[in-house]
Amino acid sequence: MAEVTASPWAGLDRARVLAWLQDYGVYLAVAVLLVFNAFFTPHFLEVDNFRNQLVQVTPVLIVSLGMALVIGTEGIDLSVGSVMSMAAAMIALYLGYGLVPAVLMALLAGAVSGLAGGSLVAFVGVQPIVATLALLVGLRGLANVFVPQLEDFRDPALLSLGGDSVLGVPYVVLVAAAVVAVVGFLVRRTTFGRRLVAIGGNRRASELSGLPVKRVLLLVYMLSGVLAAVAGILSTARIQAADPTSLGLLMELSAITAVVVGGTPLTGGRVRVAGTVMGALLMQLLASTLTKHDLPSSGTQMVQAAIILVAVYAARERMTR
Amino acid sequence: MSPSTSAQPEAPLIEAAGVVKRFPGVLALDGVSFGLRAGEAHALVGENGAGKSTLLKVLTGVYRPDAGGLRLRGEPVAFGGPFDAQRAGIQAIHQEIGLVPLMSVARNLLLGREPRNRLGLIDMRALHRAAEDLLAPYGVRIDVRRPLRSCGVGTQQMVALARAVSVDARVVVMDEPTSSLEPREVETLFGVIRDLRARGIAVVYVSHRLDELFRVCSRVTVLRDGRMVHTGDLADLDRLRLVSLMLGRDMAEVRAEGMTKFSGDHERAGDVPVLEARGLTRRHQLDGVSVTVRPGEVVGLGGLLGSGRSETAKAIAGALPLDAGTVVVAGTPLRWPTTANATKAGIAMLPEDRKAEGIVPALSIRENIALAALPGLSRAGIVSDARIDRIVGTFMKRLRIKASSMHQRVGELSGGNQQKVLLARWLATEPKVLLLDEPTRGIDVGAKAEVQTLIDELAREGLGVLLISSDLEELVEGADRVVVLRDGAVAGELTGDQVSEQGVMAAIAAEPEPPAAAGPAPGDEAPGDGAPADEAPEADPAGKDEN
């Protein structure tokens, strides 16, 4: 028995370890952080703290789910942060007509920008990264034209959406939970979800199998746009202000991180909804843990970078197996 | 057979001796010898996977042989890379290779040896003059200041050729040089080849067009399955003999029927064709191809590599944009030829390239099988898992797909089982017509027999089947009728007793006779005749070797 200690990994298939890490590593990491915080962070186990963490993760989480769908088709959506700012601008412009019209206009803006990006990708054949980069730049500019500076509101309905709870669960968290359920259903149970994954896995084969490839791609980008708009609405409601200049900045990177860390490969052909939720939670927990233990934010960023590297490494090693 | 060693006065310009090249899982070249003499045009022919591309890459320094070697004028050489080969005077002309599309024609022609003025800057006027001089013999009259990209493909190829020859080429390798040329450009190219030969430059000419080979080339080397099966003077071969060498079907030893699992003929369920393709035309690829398939009938599509077989199937399936032509399924014309509409109408196509165009490797067997039939397995966009499980289970059993479970990833299966998964994907859509492009290529013998039996059964059940196969035996025994394609046009149709390996080969090798053939057959000149063709062969897909 003593001889086996030479390398504890010797008996394990390296590829299988990496595959497991890609699929479930994120759960493990979240669990480790939870345990760590339970012991070493004061007040961590209090309900208020949990509620806080969930509220804070909501925007990233919702955007990440749209991003996961896009990445599943072997695409990427860099425009999400700017779509959020566009949604905020719409709220500022139309809140005078009431909350519902304002929200609808914001969602419409998200759908239209997704339509623009999706059309470029599906019909014109522009690379996703280029098409959505153009939107990233253009949409924030447009939002700034509509609402040049921070505009704060005193709208009771909006305040309620951003701050109120039912049975102790904030509305924003409920919305996020609903989004998780809907996206999970789409991926698992609908023809749309099956097709999306097949297109990401082998686009040419999907075309030859008679799949409506362009329609699916268009829908995916529209969904991503709408979800980004939802995140923009909720953020605006929470801070009670439309801030097109800085709302959603770098959101695309946080979302991609959550998706990748959650085990969805950037090469497409796979969408992990639960993994993406965990990925978003992990990044949130990590940031709050490091802050609470007085590490500078630069430290947080470096730890995040390390996690991304591990996730990408696991995914790549698995591909080349 | 060894290279013809009969009294050769001059040593070969370049010679490959016993070259072996291995790739993971494939022996691409198995002791191939190949000699090239100064001033000859040497045809290099072979079907898919014969090893032509690999041999060319060895000659041009892209690959290093695993065994055997090259001799340049009798001296052994080892090229470290394409650059070494070029320095030794071996130039390859591919359409895209070695040129800079955004630079002007003149810059491309003289890249790296531009005339300079006293300041060391490029002397533009001298550059343009030199470029015009270089191009003059090639019948290309264009403004040499234009970016290369803005020129036609034919012109670009001429520029590549002019550049190659002007850099002191001793050997010029041409891989499918006429595949995108207009008839007039083809004539110019042939003229250039004659000039090259007169100057003692050797030309390696790769083409699937027999007419061209016999017009341009003096000698021929035939490769098959990585081996050299024949080399010698082209004049010693007739077309039929050449075709039989390429296809590996020796006229004398065509085996008795019954080696494949096909039973032969099928009952015809009705006379209304289930598929009618009329006048399918696409520039450079298809030239008025018409095919009819009746229910319960297996129609074979014969022809050499690059004759337009796969393109015909793709066009029918809506995967190849057409310039002209209609596809009628069971009496109803397809309005808008897309794969989605073709699928809906009941057309199913098993593509030739299983990996790139067929399977979705990361998805499970179950997902792969259900893929095309999803609309039928769902209600209001929500899939029914129970129905999918049932249909997948049925097909896995019927096609005997061997896997640990229906949730195994398709990428992990053997080629034969992957092919069965694809067949199941299409059968789940309950198609009317099956287009099978090389359904048994690259799968093991057992699976091959199973697939053949299945094709038979399906036809018996009333499906119309269009079968493409490079395996002549499979084609002849599987099909009730064979339509032979040549250069993208129908060269003949064999029915009844005519359906035999000899019949197919004869149809492929036949000298085209414009009035007799079904499609507008390309014009042709006798070998060596230099008169311009009225309508030179035009069609050819980008069909390249796969190895």
Interface residues (C-beta under 8 A of the other chain):
Chain A: R189 T190 T191 F192 R194 R195 V197 A198 G201 N202 R204 A205 S206 E207 L208 S209 G210 L211 P212 G269 R270
Chain B: A317 A319 T339 A340 A342 T343 K344 M349 P351 A356 E357 G358 I359 V360 P361 A362 L363 E367 A370 L371 A372 L374 P375 S378 G381 I382 V383 D385 R425 T429
